[in-house]
Amino acid sequence: MKKIKHLYYKDLAGFRLIGMLLIFSYIIMYLLATNDRSDFSIHALAYTSEFADVGLSLFVLLSSFLITVQGLREYKYTKSFSLRKFYIRRLLKVAPILIIGLLFYFFIHPLLINFLKLTSLEGSNSIKNLLFFPTYHGLLRAEVFIYAYILYNVLLISFFYLVWGFVLKYLQSILPLISILLIVGGVFLKFLYINESNSFEHYILYYIFEVGIGAALAVIFRKQKNLVDWIKKLSHAQIVTFYITVISIILLWFFVLQIEILSALIKMVFTLLIACMIMEQTFAKHSILKLRDIKVIMRLGKLSYNMIVLSPIIAVIILIAIESLDRSITAPIIKVVYPIITLLITWLLADIFYKYISKFFIRMQSDFKPLK
């Protein structure tokens, strides 16, 4: 009987943190820009919008990788895959904090607006605005838009879970081929959607490239022992050279960000580099830095999902508080203090939520894991 090894990729927490911070920067800048309208804010919003795209791509990549590698591991030790248990685990992971977000979007925020007698919302919190977000997002007031943006993306990833469960259950034998097709098709769609007027980044097809990369990475982890052994032997100098290349590509992206076709190309290259970084962080013996060794990164990485859903709620409440005190959001000191306070409060509440609620559901998930 084969010995079952514990599966836990600590290094992924650091990448989740990066994705969370990129999305958080967009949330803050969107709310600032819609209230400020200065040239600086508008330009900063253009950049952070691209950051959010990268952040969401990162989460899709990590989700695709992790659930695929877990599925392949389940096949290895049990020769089967439980679709029912897979869906229950995903539901227990997504549902708790998502319910909080939905309650705030549909009930608490409208009550707050009415109670404080603030400006009436443009548009509404109608369910159609959430279900058809790419079409209706232009009708929404800034605060409602930013709730919908986060909730829609969580639902988008949940839809990916729904589809990918069937892939793992019935198409596991041709998973390498599916990965290649998704990568090739994803490249085509990234360029096809460049001139799309709607918020194309909110359609699941826009992220099939990241899904393909994540699935391919999982196949490499589980089945390509030679490549893994090669990564383990990388020298310190080779790893330093790799990260210098990563930094150079990021800097290049900043210069060409407004050139859509080049920006799209570099973001796809960056997704590939993230996949390489995951392999390096997991297997390399001569890494210049291991994210898993930094406790604050590990902690924030675990809280990242909770922080993403809570951050728009906290950001809007603080914005309302600033307005109620007759303080101008355009004041330089407010622009500096606002994101810092929002991040710290979001961190605190996400930590409390994780400790007293998320951990309970995590323990429930363990009851539906085919491998302990």
C-alpha positions in Angstrom: 0.0 0.0 0.0 1.4 3.4 -1.0 2.1 5.9 1.8 -0.1 8.9 1.6 2.0 12.1 1.9 0.5 15.3 3.4 -0.2 17.9 0.7 0.2 21.5 1.7 1.8 24.2 -0.5 2.8 26.8 2.0 4.4 28.9 -0.7 1.0 29.7 -2.3 0.1 32.0 0.6 2.6 34.5 -0.6 1.2 34.6 -4.1 -2.3 34.9 -2.7 -1.1 38.0 -0.8 0.3 39.5 -3.9 -3.0 39.0 -5.7 -5.0 40.4 -2.8 -2.9 43.6 -2.7 -3.2 44.1 -6.4 -7.0 43.9 -6.2 -7.1 46.0 -3.1 -5.2 48.8 -4.8 -7.9 48.9 -7.5 -10.7 49.0 -5.0 -9.2 52.0 -3.2 -8.2 53.9 -6.3 -11.6 53.3 -7.9 -13.4 54.9 -4.9 -10.8 57.7 -4.8 -11.0 58.5 -8.5 -14.8 58.5 -8.7 -14.8 61.1 -5.8 -11.7 63.1 -6.8 -11.6 63.1 -10.6 -8.1 64.6 -10.6 -5.7 63.8 -13.4 -3.5 61.9 -11.0 -6.4 59.7 -9.7 -7.6 59.0 -13.2 -4.1 57.9 -14.3 -3.6 55.9 -11.2 -6.9 54.2 -11.7 -5.8 53.1 -15.2 -2.8 51.4 -13.7 -4.6 49.8 -10.7 -7.3 48.5 -13.1 -4.5 46.5 -14.8 -3.2 45.5 -11.4 -6.6 44.0 -10.5 -6.6 42.1 -13.8 -3.3 40.6 -12.9 -4.4 39.9 -9.3 -7.5 38.1 -10.5 -5.5 36.1 -13.0 -3.2 35.1 -10.2 -6.1 33.8 -8.1 -7.5 31.8 -11.1 -4.1 30.3 -11.7 -3.6 29.3 -8.1 -7.2 27.9 -7.9 -6.7 25.9 -11.1 -3.4 24.6 -9.9 -4.4 23.6 -6.4 -7.7 21.8 -7.2 -6.1 20.0 -10.1 -3.1 18.8 -8.2 -5.4 17.7 -5.4 -7.6 15.9 -7.9 -4.6 14.1 -9.5 -3.4 13.1 -6.0 -6.8 11.7 -5.2 -6.6 9.6 -8.4 -3.2 8.4 -7.4 -4.2 7.0 -4.0 -7.8 6.1 -4.5 -8.1 5.4 -8.3 -11.2 7.6 -8.3 -12.5 11.2 -7.8 -15.5 12.1 -5.6 -17.4 14.9 -7.4 -19.8 15.2 -4.5 -17.0 15.8 -1.9 -15.2 18.1 -4.3 -18.3 20.4 -4.5 -19.0 20.3 -0.8 -15.4 21.4 -0.1 -15.6 24.2 -2.6 -19.0 25.3 -1.2 -17.7 25.3 2.4 -14.7 27.4 1.3 -16.6 30.0 -0.8 -19.9 30.4 1.0 -19.2 31.8 4.5 -17.6 35.1 3.5 -19.6 35.3 0.3 -22.8 35.3 2.3 -21.5 38.3 4.2 -20.8 40.2 1.0 -24.2 39.4 -0.5 -26.0 40.5 2.6 -24.1 43.8 2.6 -24.6 44.3 -1.1 -28.4 43.7 -1.1 -29.5 44.7 2.4 -27.1 46.4 4.7 -25.7 49.0 2.4 -29.2 50.3 1.2 -30.3 50.4 4.9 -27.1 52.4 5.8 -27.7 54.9 2.9 -31.4 55.4 4.0 -30.5 55.7 7.7 -27.8 58.3 7.2 -29.9 60.0 4.5 -27.0 60.0 2.1 -27.3 60.5 -1.7 -29.6 58.0 -3.3 -28.0 55.3 -5.4 -27.8 55.6 -9.1 -29.1 52.3 -10.5 -30.0 49.7 -8.0 -28.9 46.5 -6.2 -31.1 44.5 -8.5 -30.0 40.8 -8.9 -29.8 41.4 -12.6 -27.0 43.9 -12.0 -25.0 41.1 -10.4 -25.9 38.3 -12.8 -25.2 40.4 -15.8 -22.5 42.6 -14.3 -20.4 43.2 -17.5 -23.5 44.7 -19.2 -25.0 46.6 -16.3 -21.9 47.8 -14.5 -22.2 51.3 -16.1 -25.5 51.9 -14.3 -24.1 51.5 -10.9 -22.9 54.1 -8.4 -19.2 53.7 -7.4 -19.9 52.1 -4.0 -22.3 49.6 -5.5 -20.1 48.9 -8.5 -17.1 47.9 -6.2 -19.3 45.5 -4.2 -20.6 44.0 -7.5 -17.0 43.8 -8.9 -15.8 41.6 -6.0 -18.9 39.5 -5.7 -19.1 38.9 -9.4 -15.5 37.7 -9.5 -16.1 35.4 -6.6 -19.1 33.9 -8.4 -17.0 33.7 -11.6 -14.4 31.6 -9.8 -17.2 29.5 -8.3 -18.5 28.8 -11.8 -15.0 27.7 -12.7 -15.1 25.2 -9.8 -18.4 23.9 -11.1 -17.0 23.2 -14.5 -13.6 22.0 -13.4 -15.1 19.4 -11.1 -16.6 17.7 -14.2 -13.3 17.9 -16.0 -11.5 16.2 -13.1 -14.2 13.6 -12.8 -14.6 12.6 -16.5 -11.7 14.0 -18.5 -8.7 13.4 -16.2 -7.1 11.0 -18.7 -6.7 13.8 -21.2 -5.9 16.6 -18.8 -2.6 17.5 -20.5 -4.3 17.9 -23.8 -7.1 20.0 -22.2 -4.4 22.2 -20.6 -2.7 22.8 -24.0 -6.0 23.6 -25.7 -7.0 26.1 -22.9 -3.6 27.8 -23.1 -3.8 28.2 -26.9 -7.4 29.2 -26.9 -6.8 31.6 -24.0 -4.0 33.4 -25.9 -6.4 33.8 -28.8 -9.2 35.2 -26.6 -6.9 37.6 -24.7 -6.1 39.3 -28.0 -9.6 39.0 -29.4 -11.0 40.9 -26.4 -8.5 43.8 -26.5 -11.0 46.1 -28.3 -14.1 44.8 -26.5 -16.0 47.7 -25.1 -17.7 45.9 -22.2 -15.8 44.7 -19.1 -14.5 41.6 -20.9 -12.2 40.7 -18.0 -15.4 39.6 -16.1 -16.2 36.8 -18.4 -14.8 33.3 -17.4 -13.5 32.7 -21.0 -11.1 35.6 -20.5 -9.3 33.5 -17.9 -9.1 30.1 -19.6 -5.4 30.9 -20.3 -4.7 31.0 -16.6 -6.8 27.9 -16.0 -4.7 26.1 -18.6 -1.4 27.2 -17.1 -2.6 26.2 -13.6 -3.7 22.7 -14.8 -0.4 22.2 -16.7 1.5 23.2 -13.6 -0.4 20.6 -11.6 0.5 17.9 -14.2 4.1 18.9 -14.0 4.1 18.7 -10.2 2.5 15.3 -10.1 4.0 13.6 -13.2 7.2 15.3 -14.4 9.7 14.1 -11.9 12.7 15.0 -14.2 11.7 18.6 -14.4 11.1 18.8 -10.7 14.6 17.3 -10.0 16.1 19.9 -12.4 14.5 22.7 -10.5 15.8 21.4 -7.2 19.4 21.6 -8.6 19.1 25.2 -9.8 22.1 27.3 -8.5 21.8 30.5 -6.5 23.1 32.4 -9.5 20.5 30.9 -11.9 17.7 31.8 -9.5 19.0 35.4 -9.1 19.1 35.7 -12.9 15.5 34.5 -13.1 14.2 37.1 -10.7 16.2 39.9 -12.3 14.3 38.8 -15.5 11.0 38.9 -13.7 11.7 42.4 -12.3 12.8 43.6 -15.8 9.6 42.4 -17.4 7.5 44.1 -14.7 9.3 47.4 -15.3 8.8 47.0 -19.0 5.1 46.4 -18.5 4.8 49.8 -16.7 6.2 51.5 -19.8 3.9 49.8 -22.3 0.8 49.4 -20.1 -1.2 51.9 -22.2 -0.4 49.9 -25.4 -3.1 47.3 -25.0 -1.6 44.5 -27.3 1.8 44.7 -25.6 0.3 44.9 -22.1 -1.8 41.8 -22.8 1.3 39.9 -24.1 3.4 40.9 -21.1 0.6 39.9 -18.6 0.5 36.4 -20.2 4.2 36.2 -19.9 3.9 37.2 -16.3 1.4 34.4 -15.7 4.0 32.0 -17.0 6.6 33.5 -14.8 4.3 33.2 -11.7 4.0 29.5 -12.6 7.8 29.2 -12.7 8.0 31.1 -9.4 5.7 28.6 -7.8 7.9 25.8 -8.9 11.0 27.6 -7.7 9.5 28.5 -4.3 8.3 24.9 -3.8 11.3 22.8 -5.0 14.5 24.9 -5.4 17.1 24.3 -2.7 19.0 27.6 -3.3 16.2 30.2 -3.3 17.3 33.7 -2.5 14.1 34.1 -0.4 11.4 31.7 0.7 8.0 33.3 1.2 6.9 30.6 3.6 9.6 31.8 6.1 8.0 35.2 6.5 5.2 34.7 9.1 3.3 37.9 8.3 3.1 36.9 4.6 1.9 33.4 5.6 -0.8 34.9 7.8 -2.0 37.5 5.3 -2.0 34.9 2.6 -4.4 32.8 4.6 -6.6 35.8 5.1 -6.5 36.9 1.5 -9.9 35.6 0.4 -11.6 37.1 3.4 -9.8 40.4 2.9 -10.8 40.7 -0.8 -14.5 40.3 0.1 -14.4 42.5 3.2 -12.2 45.3 1.7 -14.8 47.0 -0.4 -17.2 47.0 2.5 -14.7 48.5 4.9 -13.5 51.0 2.2 -17.0 52.2 1.6 -17.9 52.5 5.3 -14.7 54.6 5.9 -15.5 56.7 2.9 -19.0 57.4 4.3 -17.5 58.2 7.6 -15.1 60.7 6.0 -18.0 62.4 4.2 -20.1 62.5 7.3 -17.3 64.4 9.1 -17.3 66.9 6.2 -13.8 65.9 5.3 -12.8 66.1 1.6 -11.5 62.9 0.1 -9.5 65.1 -2.3 -7.2 66.3 0.6 -3.7 64.8 0.2 -3.5 63.6 3.8 -6.8 61.8 3.4 -5.6 60.1 0.2 -2.6 58.8 2.1 -4.4 57.8 5.3 -7.5 56.3 3.7 -5.9 53.2 2.1 -3.7 52.6 5.1 -6.6 52.6 7.6 -8.8 50.6 5.2 -6.1 47.9 4.9 -5.5 47.7 8.7 -9.1 47.5 9.6 -9.8 44.9 6.8 -6.8 42.9 8.1 -8.2 43.0 11.7 -11.7 42.0 10.7 -10.5 39.3 8.3 -8.3 37.9 11.0 -11.3 37.7 13.5 -13.5 36.2 10.8 -10.9 33.6 10.0 -10.3 32.7 13.6 -13.9 32.3 14.6 -15.8 31.4 11.4 -13.5 30.3 8.6 -11.6 27.8 10.7 -14.9 26.1 11.7 -15.7 25.6 8.0 -12.1 24.5 7.3 -12.6 21.8 9.9 -15.9 20.8 8.2 -14.0 20.6 4.9 -11.7 18.0 6.3 -14.7 15.6 6.8 -15.1 15.6 3.0 -11.5 15.1 2.0 -10.8 11.7 0.5 -7.2 11.8 1.7 -6.2 12.9 5.2 
